[in-house]
Amino acid sequence: MPLPALLLALAAAFLHAFWNLVLARARDVEAATAIIGLVSVVVFAPVAVAVWRVEGAVWPYLLASSALQLVYFVLLAGAYRRAELSVVYPIARGLAPVLVLLFGIVAVGAATSLSQIAGVALVASGIMLVRGFRRPSAPGGVGLGLVIAGVIAAYTLVDKHGIRYATPIAYLELTLLPPAILYAAVIAHLRGAGALRSELSPWTVAAGIATFGAYALVLAALQRASAASVAAVRETSVLIAAALAGLILKERVGPSRLAGAALVVGGIALLSL
């Protein structure tokens, strides 16, 4: 993998872990989610217009992906309100590629390999270590992490087909715009506009830019290296998020949980490569 592609993929991993960290440490997670979503679509709207190409065939995929993204917003905010970042993030991000692989095997009869089977086993083992073998303090977070993984897998499968009919940034802009507006409107209605203003800060603005910026960096890396290698490096965000959760959020990220996150990364690398 060329060094520029490696650095771009690592930067994307860090940005993805960063915006989840900002969200997890917010006082009002739902309001922060709304601000991050709005910032991302506002900041990158000019970029989307500059590279605009949208074909008519894209709209069914956009509608499905937007609905799934809205569910993702709701679930992610609920998960971080109930459980720790170092639990939710590795489970959600680590299990999603496994579910995509299983769908390909079951639904379309895709071939599998010993390395992919080993990758699934590593991800499953890592998730068990992240969760812990004793009763978790917030069992709802584990369950939500599993459901979020399913949502990520679903919109990944939808986007895989939809992206053929639009430029990637225009597609992402149109996918995120409806859920960002709708989610923010609902939070403003339920909590008042003041709740949104209270979470508008340099951190949430930076996180909003990071959500879109991480994807742009992945696109840049894909221009310089294979999709499999970029995907494998990109998922180091699982380990980065676990480490940041311990350092900044002061979560109980001991050797077992870090080892679990590392196993998840290794499993995803086997699935990708």
KELORO-410645 format. One record per residue (C-alpha): residue number from 1; x, y, z. Coordinates in steps of 0.2 Angstrom, whole numbers, plus 2048, in hexadecimal, padded with zeros to 3 digits. Example, Ala and Ser with C-alpha at 12.3 -4.5 7.8 and 13.67 -1.06 7.14 Angstrom:
<recs>
REC/1/83E/7EA/827
REC/2/844/7FB/824
</recs>
This chain:
<recs>
REC/1/800/800/800
REC/2/808/811/7FB
REC/3/80C/81C/809
REC/4/801/82A/804
REC/5/7F2/81F/803
REC/6/7F7/817/814
REC/7/7F8/829/81C
REC/8/7E7/82E/814
REC/9/7DE/81E/81B
REC/10/7E5/820/82C
REC/11/7E0/832/82C
REC/12/7CE/82D/827
REC/13/7CE/820/836
REC/14/7D4/82E/842
REC/15/7C6/83A/83C
REC/16/7B9/82D/83D
REC/17/7BE/828/84F
REC/18/7BF/83B/853
REC/19/7AE/840/84F
REC/20/7A7/831/858
REC/21/7B1/836/867
REC/22/7AA/848/866
REC/23/798/840/866
REC/24/79B/834/874
REC/25/7A2/842/880
REC/26/794/84E/87C
REC/27/788/854/88A
REC/28/779/852/87F
REC/29/77D/844/872
REC/30/76D/846/868
REC/31/770/859/866
REC/32/782/856/862
REC/33/77E/849/855
REC/34/772/856/84D
REC/35/77F/864/84C
REC/36/78C/858/845
REC/37/780/852/837
REC/38/77B/864/832
REC/39/78D/86A/832
REC/40/793/85B/827
REC/41/786/85F/819
REC/42/788/872/81A
REC/43/79B/872/819
REC/44/79C/866/80B
REC/45/78D/86C/800
REC/46/798/877/7F5
REC/47/7A4/868/7F2
REC/48/795/85D/7ED
REC/49/78F/86A/7E1
REC/50/7A0/86C/7DA
REC/51/7A2/859/7D6
REC/52/78F/857/7D2
REC/53/789/848/7C8
REC/54/779/840/7CD
REC/55/76F/834/7C2
REC/56/75D/830/7C3
REC/57/760/81E/7C8
REC/58/768/823/7D8
REC/59/759/829/7E1
REC/60/752/818/7E8
REC/61/763/815/7EF
REC/62/764/826/7F7
REC/63/753/825/7FF
REC/64/758/814/806
REC/65/769/81A/80C
REC/66/762/82A/814
REC/67/755/820/81E
REC/68/763/815/824
REC/69/76E/823/828
REC/70/760/82B/833
REC/71/75E/81B/83C
REC/72/771/81B/83E
REC/73/770/82C/846
REC/74/763/828/852
REC/75/76B/817/858
REC/76/77D/81F/859
REC/77/777/82D/864
REC/78/76D/821/86F
REC/79/77C/815/870
REC/80/788/822/876
REC/81/77C/829/883
REC/82/77A/818/88A
REC/83/78C/810/888
REC/84/79E/813/886
REC/85/7A6/817/875
REC/86/7B3/809/878
REC/87/7A5/7FC/878
REC/88/799/803/86B
REC/89/7A5/808/85E
REC/90/7AF/7F8/85C
REC/91/79F/7EE/85B
REC/92/796/7F9/84F
REC/93/7A5/7FC/843
REC/94/7AC/7EA/845
REC/95/79D/7E0/842
REC/96/796/7EA/833
REC/97/7A3/7E3/827
REC/98/79F/7D1/82D
REC/99/78D/7D4/82A
REC/100/790/7DA/818
REC/101/79B/7CB/815
REC/102/78D/7BF/81C
REC/103/780/7C7/811
REC/104/78B/7C4/802
REC/105/78D/7B2/806
REC/106/77A/7AF/80A
REC/107/771/7BA/7FE
REC/108/77C/7B9/7EE
REC/109/786/7AA/7F2
REC/110/797/7B3/7F2
REC/111/7A6/7A8/7F5
REC/112/7B0/7A9/805
REC/113/7C1/7A4/80A
REC/114/7CA/79E/819
REC/115/7D2/7AF/81D
REC/116/7C0/7B6/81D
REC/117/7BA/7A9/829
REC/118/7C9/7AD/834
REC/119/7C5/7BF/833
REC/120/7B3/7BC/839
REC/121/7BA/7B2/847
REC/122/7C6/7C0/84C
REC/123/7B8/7CD/84C
REC/124/7AD/7C2/856
REC/125/7BA/7BF/863
REC/126/7BF/7D1/863
REC/127/7AD/7D6/866
REC/128/7AC/7CA/875
REC/129/7BB/7D2/87D
REC/130/7B5/7E4/87A
REC/131/7A4/7DF/882
REC/132/7AC/7D6/890
REC/133/7A8/7C5/898
REC/134/79F/7CC/8A7
REC/135/78E/7D4/8A6
REC/136/791/7E5/89E
REC/137/78D/7F5/8A8
REC/138/782/7FB/899
REC/139/77C/7EC/88F
REC/140/771/7F7/885
REC/141/780/7FE/87D
REC/142/786/7ED/877
REC/143/775/7EA/86F
REC/144/774/7FB/867
REC/145/786/7F8/860
REC/146/780/7E8/858
REC/147/771/7F0/850
REC/148/77C/7FF/84A
REC/149/787/7F2/841
REC/150/778/7EB/838
REC/151/773/7FD/832
REC/152/785/801/82D
REC/153/785/7F0/823
REC/154/774/7F5/81B
REC/155/779/806/815
REC/156/78A/7FF/80F
REC/157/781/7F3/804
REC/158/775/800/7FD
REC/159/783/80D/7FA
REC/160/78D/800/7F1
REC/161/780/800/7E3
REC/162/77A/812/7E5
REC/163/78C/81A/7E3
REC/164/78C/814/7D1
REC/165/780/822/7CC
REC/166/788/831/7D4
REC/167/798/838/7D9
REC/168/79D/832/7EA
REC/169/79D/843/7F3
REC/170/78C/848/7EB
REC/171/785/838/7F0
REC/172/78A/839/802
REC/173/784/84B/803
REC/174/773/846/7FC
REC/175/772/837/808
REC/176/776/841/817
REC/177/76C/850/814
REC/178/75B/84A/818
REC/179/75F/841/828
REC/180/76A/84F/82E
REC/181/75C/85C/82C
REC/182/74E/850/832
REC/183/758/84B/841
REC/184/75C/85D/846
REC/185/74A/862/844
REC/186/744/855/84F
REC/187/751/858/85D
REC/188/74D/86B/85B
REC/189/73A/867/85D
REC/190/73C/85C/86C
REC/191/74A/865/875
REC/192/749/877/86E
REC/193/756/880/863
REC/194/760/884/872
REC/195/765/872/874
REC/196/76D/873/863
REC/197/775/883/866
REC/198/77D/87D/876
REC/199/786/86F/86D
REC/200/78C/87A/85F
REC/201/79E/87C/863
REC/202/7AF/87A/85A
REC/203/7AF/868/85F
REC/204/79F/864/857
REC/205/7A3/86E/847
REC/206/7B4/865/846
REC/207/7AA/854/848
REC/208/79E/859/83A
REC/209/7AC/85D/82E
REC/210/7B5/84D/834
REC/211/7A6/842/82F
REC/212/7A7/848/81D
REC/213/7BA/84A/81D
REC/214/7BD/838/822
REC/215/7B3/832/813
REC/216/7BD/83E/807
REC/217/7CD/838/80E
REC/218/7C7/826/80A
REC/219/7C3/82B/7F9
REC/220/7D4/832/7F7
REC/221/7DD/823/7FD
REC/222/7D3/818/7F1
REC/223/7DA/822/7E3
REC/224/7EB/81C/7E9
REC/225/7E9/80A/7EF
REC/226/7DD/7FB/7EE
REC/227/7CC/7FC/7F7
REC/228/7D0/7EC/801
REC/229/7E0/7F4/809
REC/230/7D8/805/80C
REC/231/7C9/7FD/814
REC/232/7D5/7F3/820
REC/233/7DF/802/825
REC/234/7CF/80D/827
REC/235/7C8/801/834
REC/236/7D7/805/840
REC/237/7CA/812/846
REC/238/7C4/804/851
REC/239/7D4/803/85A
REC/240/7D6/816/85A
REC/241/7C5/819/861
REC/242/7C8/80D/86F
REC/243/7D9/815/874
REC/244/7D1/827/873
REC/245/7C3/821/87E
REC/246/7CF/81C/88B
REC/247/7DA/82B/88A
REC/248/7CD/839/888
REC/249/7BD/832/88F
REC/250/7C5/828/89D
REC/251/7BB/819/898
REC/252/7C1/808/8A0
REC/253/7CB/803/891
REC/254/7D6/7F5/898
REC/255/7E2/7E9/88E
REC/256/7D3/7DD/88B
REC/257/7C8/7EA/882
REC/258/7D7/7F1/878
REC/259/7DC/7DF/873
REC/260/7CA/7DD/86E
REC/261/7CA/7EC/863
REC/262/7DB/7E7/85B
REC/263/7D3/7D6/857
REC/264/7C5/7DE/84F
REC/265/7D1/7E8/844
REC/266/7DA/7D9/840
REC/267/7CA/7D0/83B
REC/268/7C5/7DE/830
REC/269/7D6/7DE/827
REC/270/7D4/7CB/823
REC/271/7C2/7CE/81D
REC/272/7C9/7DC/812
REC/273/7D9/7D5/80C
</recs>
